[in-house]
Amino acid sequence: MESTLFGLTEQQISEFGLTWGIGAFIALMLFIIWSVARESKAGRFGTFVLFFVLAFGIFGFLIKQVIQWLLKL
């Protein structure tokens, strides 16, 4: 018998946590990067580099989700 929490299976809870939890973490990281760039007076190019590098991580997460959706995993 599969255990449930609030009518959700363990798999559903982990998928929700992964999708929305990582999304919230990415939003937090965007705020932190913006704050660090502003406080360090990184300038336009420095801020661009910081966000560009962070974008690689976001892009990788999104591509993973798209591949899983396409392969129906």
matplotlib code that plots the C-alpha trace (Angstrom):
import matplotlib.pyplot as plt

x = [0.0, 1.4, 1.4, 0.0, 0.3, -2.7, -3.8, -0.5, 1.9, 5.6, 6.4, 3.9, 5.3, 8.9, 7.9, 6.1, 9.1, 11.6, 9.7, 8.5, 11.3, 14.0, 12.0, 11.8, 15.5, 16.3, 14.2, 16.1, 19.4, 18.3, 17.6, 20.9, 22.9, 21.2, 21.9, 25.6, 26.0, 24.4, 26.4, 29.7, 29.1, 29.9, 28.8, 26.8, 29.3, 29.9, 26.2, 25.7, 28.4, 26.9, 23.4, 24.8, 26.5, 23.4, 21.4, 23.4, 22.1, 18.5, 18.8, 20.1, 17.2, 14.7, 16.2, 16.1, 12.4, 11.7, 13.7, 11.8, 8.5, 9.5, 10.6, 7.6, 9.8]
y = [0.0, 3.4, 6.0, 9.4, 12.8, 15.2, 12.8, 13.1, 10.3, 10.6, 11.0, 13.9, 15.6, 15.3, 16.5, 19.5, 20.3, 19.9, 22.1, 24.9, 24.6, 25.0, 27.8, 29.6, 29.0, 30.5, 33.6, 33.9, 33.6, 36.3, 38.6, 37.8, 38.3, 41.7, 42.7, 41.7, 43.5, 46.6, 46.7, 45.9, 48.5, 45.9, 48.2, 47.2, 44.7, 43.0, 42.7, 41.3, 38.7, 37.7, 37.3, 35.6, 32.9, 32.4, 32.1, 29.0, 27.2, 28.3, 27.3, 23.8, 23.3, 24.4, 22.1, 19.2, 19.8, 20.0, 16.8, 15.0, 16.3, 15.3, 11.8, 11.5, 10.5]
z = [0.0, -1.0, 1.7, 1.1, 2.6, 2.1, -0.7, -2.6, -3.3, -2.5, -6.2, -6.6, -3.6, -4.8, -8.3, -6.8, -4.5, -7.3, -9.8, -7.5, -4.9, -7.5, -9.2, -5.9, -5.3, -8.7, -7.9, -4.6, -6.4, -8.9, -6.0, -4.3, -7.5, -8.1, -4.5, -4.7, -8.1, -6.7, -3.4, -5.1, -7.7, -10.4, -13.2, -16.3, -17.6, -14.3, -13.6, -17.0, -16.4, -13.1, -14.5, -17.7, -15.6, -13.5, -16.7, -17.6, -14.5, -15.2, -18.8, -17.8, -15.4, -18.0, -20.7, -18.3, -17.7, -21.5, -22.2, -19.5, -20.9, -24.5, -23.4, -21.0, -18.1]

ax = plt.figure().add_subplot(projection="3d")
ax.plot(x, y, z, "-o")
ax.set_aspect("equal")
plt.show()
